[in-house]
Amino acid sequence: MADFDDVLDAVGPRLRTLRLDLGATLAELAESTGISISTLSRLESGRRRPSLELLLPLARVHQVPLDELVDAPETGDPRVHVKAITKHGATIVPLTRRPGGVRAFKQVLPPGWPAGSTCGTPGPQSHEGYEWMYVLSGTIRLLLGSRDILLSAGEVVEFDTRTPHLMSNPGPHPAEMLCLYGPPGERMHVRSS
């Protein structure tokens, strides 16, 4: 709790510095924020604890983000620490961590994938959802309903996954793609065995 108190104790002097840098008096700041002069004075001197109701108009007038106004400590590490999944010979790398909603994955299909019946899907499959796929490298063959589509690096497809579909790599090199799946697609492509 000491860290929290230190953050709040530092708000008053920071507010005073911002006001002085702006060249404003307490009366001028009161007029532009709707906060009384006495409340502003007590905030700056540390005799009043800042509240969100007081800080929001002050951040707007000083044109600083709220977290900068209170010098909030940094949040956790924003990097996504990925752990690749190998499924039926393909490598799947989750790129997002947030459960639910749309999730992003990088997929690497080895040359000639799927080989025989090792992929677990002998033919096109369908399921609830929608899929978006961007080919990073190599060639992806997409059987989508009655269509047979060859996709190369830089090409994008999106489709309703209720249409029977099957992806493969007909090329001699690994094929890489970025895929976006909603929960039904994620269960079908990533979690099922």
GURO-765130 format. One line per field, with one value per residue: residue number from 1; residue in one letter; x, y, z of N, C-alpha, C in turn. Coordinates in pm, whole numbers. Each point is the difference from the previous one (the first is absolute). Layout:
BEGIN
nr <- NUM, ... $
rest <- a, ... $
nX <- X, ... $
nY <- Y, ... $
nZ <- Z, ... $
caX <- X, ... $
caY <- Y, ... $
caZ <- Z, ... $
cX <- X, ... $
cY <- Y, ... $
cZ <- Z, ... $
// end
This chain:
BEGIN
nr <- 1, 2, 3, 4, 5, 6, 7, 8, 9, 10, 11, 12, 13, 14, 15, 16, 17, 18, 19, 20, 21, 22, 23, 24, 25, 26, 27, 28, 29, 30, 31, 32, 33, 34, 35, 36, 37, 38, 39, 40, 41, 42, 43, 44, 45, 46, 47, 48, 49, 50, 51, 52, 53, 54, 55, 56, 57, 58, 59, 60, 61, 62, 63, 64, 65, 66, 67, 68, 69, 70, 71, 72, 73, 74, 75, 76, 77, 78, 79, 80, 81, 82, 83, 84, 85, 86, 87, 88, 89, 90, 91, 92, 93, 94, 95, 96, 97, 98, 99, 100, 101, 102, 103, 104, 105, 106, 107, 108, 109, 110, 111, 112, 113, 114, 115, 116, 117, 118, 119, 120, 121, 122, 123, 124, 125, 126, 127, 128, 129, 130, 131, 132, 133, 134, 135, 136, 137, 138, 139, 140, 141, 142, 143, 144, 145, 146, 147, 148, 149, 150, 151, 152, 153, 154, 155, 156, 157, 158, 159, 160, 161, 162, 163, 164, 165, 166, 167, 168, 169, 170, 171, 172, 173, 174, 175, 176, 177, 178, 179, 180, 181, 182, 183, 184, 185, 186, 187, 188, 189, 190, 191, 192, 193 $
rest <- m, a, d, f, d, d, v, l, d, a, v, g, p, r, l, r, t, l, r, l, d, l, g, a, t, l, a, e, l, a, e, s, t, g, i, s, i, s, t, l, s, r, l, e, s, g, r, r, r, p, s, l, e, l, l, l, p, l, a, r, v, h, q, v, p, l, d, e, l, v, d, a, p, e, t, g, d, p, r, v, h, v, k, a, i, t, k, h, g, a, t, i, v, p, l, t, r, r, p, g, g, v, r, a, f, k, q, v, l, p, p, g, w, p, a, g, s, t, c, g, t, p, g, p, q, s, h, e, g, y, e, w, m, y, v, l, s, g, t, i, r, l, l, l, g, s, r, d, i, l, l, s, a, g, e, v, v, e, f, d, t, r, t, p, h, l, m, s, n, p, g, p, h, p, a, e, m, l, c, l, y, g, p, p, g, e, r, m, h, v, r, s, s $
nX <- 82, 126, 13, -121, 34, 116, -73, -91, 100, 43, -131, -9, 126, -38, -116, 70, 93, -99, -62, 113, 25, -128, 57, -71, -95, -15, -26, 100, 74, -47, 17, 117, 8, -50, 125, -47, 30, -86, -80, 22, -13, -104, -39, 36, -59, -80, -79, -11, -55, 75, -107, -57, -102, 105, 56, -116, -70, 80, -12, -128, -7, 73, -96, -19, 46, -107, 50, 21, -124, -32, 74, -103, 23, 102, -82, -51, 84, -2, 124, -31, 4, 39, -88, 81, -100, 29, -72, 1, 116, -105, 64, -57, 15, -53, -59, -112, -20, -71, -61, -68, -100, 40, 65, 128, 32, 124, -15, 74, -24, 47, 105, -93, -22, -94, 80, -71, -23, 128, -64, -61, 14, -66, -84, -61, 14, -109, -17, -56, -18, 106, 67, 112, 63, 124, 39, 89, 7, 56, -58, -121, -42, -105, -54, -83, -81, -49, 56, 98, 51, 95, 52, 57, 125, -59, -50, -124, -55, -128, -52, -125, 33, -124, 75, -16, 106, 112, 101, 90, 119, -28, 60, 123, -56, 34, -125, 6, -89, -66, -60, -121, -26, -131, -69, -104, 61, 23, -120, -44, 69, -20, -119, -72, -18 $
nY <- -119, -13, -86, -46, 6, -54, -80, -19, -18, -61, -25, 42, -32, -114, 8, 33, -91, -85, 43, -4, -121, -15, 52, -92, 81, -14, 129, 15, -80, 66, 109, -48, -38, 111, -7, 5, 127, -11, -68, 88, 96, -63, -20, 123, 31, -91, 105, -27, -120, -25, 35, -103, 34, 14, -117, -50, 97, -31, -128, 25, 83, -87, -64, -77, -119, -59, -105, 97, 44, -127, 0, -60, -102, -45, -38, -121, -95, 86, -53, -61, -82, -34, -97, -47, -32, -128, 11, -133, 32, 78, 115, 18, 130, -6, 102, -45, 65, 103, -61, -77, 24, 88, -106, 39, -69, -40, -46, -108, -16, -119, -16, 2, 93, -81, -79, -51, -88, 37, 77, -116, 63, -113, 94, 83, 95, 3, 121, 38, 121, 81, -6, 56, -4, 30, -23, -41, -131, -44, -118, 49, -123, 70, -109, 79, -91, 49, 96, 6, 62, 47, 13, 116, 26, 60, -121, 46, -85, 12, -83, -34, -42, 41, 70, -123, -17, 6, 20, 22, -59, 35, 102, 24, 115, 25, 1, 133, 8, 114, -47, 48, -44, -16, -5, -7, 93, 68, -36, 29, 115, 43, -12, -27, -127 $
nZ <- 0, 44, -101, 35, 130, -38, -79, 97, 86, -109, 4, 126, 32, -62, 67, 108, -27, -31, 110, 72, -55, 32, 113, 64, 42, 133, -5, -85, 77, 107, -71, -41, 129, 57, 39, 125, 23, 102, -82, -99, 90, 52, -127, -36, 114, -55, 30, -130, 19, -106, -70, -58, 79, 79, -15, -38, 63, 102, -27, -18, 105, 68, -69, 107, -37, 43, -65, -90, 17, 18, -113, -58, 83, -73, -97, 6, -21, -104, 9, -111, 103, -121, -8, -91, -78, 10, -110, -7, 57, 24, -11, 117, -24, 125, -61, 49, 114, -40, 101, -82, -81, -89, -43, 10, -109, 16, -123, 22, -131, 39, -81, -94, 92, 34, 62, -97, 95, 2, -84, 0, -115, -28, 31, -83, 91, 75, 45, 112, -48, 6, -113, 44, -117, 42, -125, 89, -18, -113, -20, 7, 4, -41, 49, -66, 53, -115, 71, -87, 109, -81, 121, -33, 36, 102, -27, -3, 87, -15, 91, -26, 120, -21, -87, -47, 78, -73, 84, -96, 6, -126, 60, -48, 45, 125, 35, 8, 99, -3, 109, -25, 123, -11, 115, -88, -73, 112, 46, -122, -15, 122, 54, -106, 27 $
caX <- -82, 89, 17, -122, 4, 105, -53, -99, 69, 75, -92, -13, 110, -3, -107, 49, 98, -72, -73, 98, 52, -105, -8, -138, -26, -102, -130, -16, -17, -134, -98, 5, -29, -122, 40, 18, 137, 45, 28, 125, 108, 21, 59, 140, 77, -4, -98, -118, 38, -60, -98, -17, -88, 81, 116, -37, 2, 135, 78, -48, 48, 147, 27, 87, -76, -24, 108, 116, -34, 24, 126, -34, 105, -25, -72, 84, 72, -99, 40, -69, 98, -70, 41, -51, -74, 12, -123, -5, 116, 4, 35, -96, 55, -100, 57, -78, -23, -130, -99, -125, 14, 88, 139, 92, 96, 88, 5, 103, -32, 119, -19, -83, -99, 9, 49, -91, -104, 61, -50, -121, -116, 11, -62, -45, -80, -76, -34, -45, 106, 47, 145, 78, 134, 96, 116, 128, 100, -38, -126, -108, -112, -124, -122, -109, -119, 39, 115, 136, 70, 141, 32, 144, 34, -67, -143, -90, -134, -90, -115, -88, 52, -104, 33, 106, 130, 121, 123, 115, 120, 46, 133, 117, 52, -104, -90, -36, -118, -64, -142, -85, -112, -87, 3, -26, 112, 115, -21, 14, 135, 109, -17, -47, 112 $
caY <- 119, 116, 48, 71, 128, 82, 50, 105, 114, 72, 65, 142, 78, -9, 90, 137, 22, 11, 128, 108, -8, 53, 144, 25, 18, -94, 50, -34, -145, -29, 37, -92, -138, -10, -42, 122, 44, -63, -143, -5, 33, -116, -106, 33, -4, -136, -10, -68, -112, 13, -100, -4, 111, 122, -15, 0, 133, 56, -62, 61, 137, -3, -76, -114, -121, -19, -76, 89, 95, -63, -73, -139, -96, -73, -127, -117, -18, -16, -99, -129, -109, -104, -139, -65, -126, -82, -77, -73, 36, 145, 78, 108, 92, 101, 136, 78, -76, 29, -105, 47, 93, -38, -26, -7, -111, -22, -143, -43, -131, -54, -36, -117, -20, -117, -121, -113, 22, 43, 129, -20, 47, -62, 82, 131, 4, 124, 27, 137, 100, 75, -8, 94, -58, 76, -87, 69, -57, -131, -13, -68, -44, 4, -58, 71, -42, -57, 75, -45, 127, 5, 130, 20, 105, 128, -14, -11, -53, -5, -80, -58, -137, -101, -55, -100, 54, -74, 67, -89, 62, -83, 42, -71, 72, 30, 113, 69, 85, 57, -32, 54, -90, 20, -119, -128, -34, -34, -137, -94, -1, 4, -82, -138, -93 $
caZ <- 0, 4, -137, -37, 71, -62, -128, 29, 61, -103, -93, 33, -58, -145, -44, 16, -106, -127, -2, -15, -137, -86, 28, 45, 143, 49, -44, -143, -8, 54, -103, -115, 39, 79, 134, 80, 30, 125, -27, -76, 92, 89, -82, -25, 125, 54, 108, -55, -86, -134, -42, -145, -34, -4, -89, -142, -61, 8, -107, -126, -9, -12, -123, 29, 33, 144, 63, 13, 104, 131, -11, 33, -34, -123, 14, -26, -125, -106, -100, 2, 5, -73, 11, -121, 11, -120, -17, -126, -79, -24, 119, 24, 100, 39, 5, 97, 124, 58, -30, -59, -111, -111, 39, -113, 2, -115, -27, -94, -55, -65, -141, -25, 107, 88, -65, 24, 100, 126, 47, 78, -75, -131, -104, 49, 122, 19, 140, 21, 11, -114, 1, -80, -13, -79, -28, 21, -92, -54, -73, 71, -84, 77, -58, 64, -74, -129, -51, 29, -10, 39, 56, 22, 97, -17, -31, 116, -21, 115, -39, 100, 18, -22, -132, 17, -40, 37, -41, -14, -56, -111, -41, 49, 116, 99, -29, 124, -14, 118, -2, 105, 27, 115, 84, -66, -87, 84, 50, -110, -58, 96, 119, -20, -30 $
cX <- 86, 21, -119, -1, 105, -48, -97, 67, 73, -91, -8, 113, 1, -108, 46, 100, -67, -72, 97, 62, -99, -12, -137, -5, -100, -139, -26, -21, -137, -106, -3, -34, -133, 28, 29, 147, 51, 33, 131, 120, 31, 59, 150, 86, 1, -98, -131, 48, -68, -99, -10, -84, 77, 113, -36, -5, 138, 89, -40, 57, 151, 46, 106, -87, -11, 115, 128, -23, 30, 132, -20, 116, -37, -76, 95, 62, -101, 37, -80, 107, -68, 59, -65, -68, 25, -123, -1, 114, 13, 36, -96, 55, -108, 67, -76, -28, -141, -100, -129, 26, 94, 143, 84, 101, 89, 4, 108, -34, 125, -28, -85, -107, -141, 45, -93, -105, 58, -55, -128, -125, 10, -60, -43, -93, -79, -36, -49, 120, 32, 151, 59, 141, 84, 123, 127, 106, -48, -130, -99, -107, -122, -111, -114, -127, 45, 122, 132, 90, 145, 32, 150, 20, -68, -148, -79, -130, -78, -125, -77, 40, -110, 13, 110, 133, 113, 119, 111, 117, 52, 146, 113, 60, -112, -82, -42, -119, -42, -148, -70, -120, -82, 2, -34, 117, 123, -13, 27, 145, 112, -16, -41, 117, -35 $
cY <- 126, 57, 83, 137, 93, 61, 115, 124, 84, 77, 150, 84, -3, 93, 147, 34, 18, 135, 116, 1, 57, 152, 40, 21, -107, 43, -36, -150, -41, 28, -101, -144, -15, -49, 127, 29, -70, -148, -14, 27, -119, -117, 24, -11, -140, -17, -64, -110, 16, -113, 6, 119, 133, -10, 6, 141, 65, -57, 61, 140, 4, -76, -107, -122, -16, -76, 82, 100, -58, -76, -145, -92, -75, -128, -113, -2, -24, -106, -130, -108, -123, -138, -72, -132, -76, -89, -61, 42, 147, 70, 118, 84, 101, 136, 91, -89, 14, -109, 61, 96, -54, -16, -17, -112, 8, -151, -28, -142, -53, -36, -127, -26, 15, -123, -115, 37, 53, 132, -15, 49, -55, 83, 133, -14, 131, 12, 144, 92, 67, -2, 104, -55, 85, -88, 84, -49, -137, 6, -78, -37, -3, -62, 62, -27, -65, 71, -61, 121, -16, 142, 10, 117, 132, -8, -28, -65, 14, -73, -47, -147, -106, -59, -103, 52, -89, 77, -102, 82, -90, 27, -80, 66, 20, 120, 60, 91, 54, -29, 66, -92, 54, -128, -132, -45, -40, -143, -102, -13, -17, -102, -145, -90, -96 $
cZ <- 0, -139, -46, 66, -60, -131, 25, 60, -105, -96, 25, -58, -152, -56, 8, -111, -135, -11, -22, -140, -101, 16, 47, 151, 43, -47, -146, -18, 50, -105, -114, 37, 73, 142, 80, 27, 125, -20, -77, 90, 92, -78, -18, 126, 63, 115, -46, -92, -135, -26, -151, -48, -9, -103, -148, -60, 5, -111, -135, -17, -19, -124, 22, 26, 151, 66, 14, 112, 138, 3, 43, -36, -127, 29, -35, -139, -113, -103, 18, -4, -58, 28, -117, 34, -128, -6, -139, -93, -33, 131, 9, 114, 37, 14, 95, 120, 52, -36, -56, -114, -106, 52, -125, 20, -123, -16, -102, -43, -70, -146, -13, 104, -55, -78, 35, 102, 131, 51, 80, -71, -141, -113, 58, 122, 2, 147, 9, 1, -131, 9, -94, -2, -94, -19, 11, -98, -47, -76, 85, -102, 91, -83, 78, -79, -129, -60, 45, -26, 45, 44, 21, 94, -35, -30, 128, -44, 130, -44, 122, 13, -2, -140, 19, -55, 51, -53, -11, -54, -111, -38, 63, 125, 102, -44, 133, -25, 135, -12, 117, 12, 116, 81, -71, -89, 78, 52, -109, -46, 101, 112, -24, -33, -109 $
// end
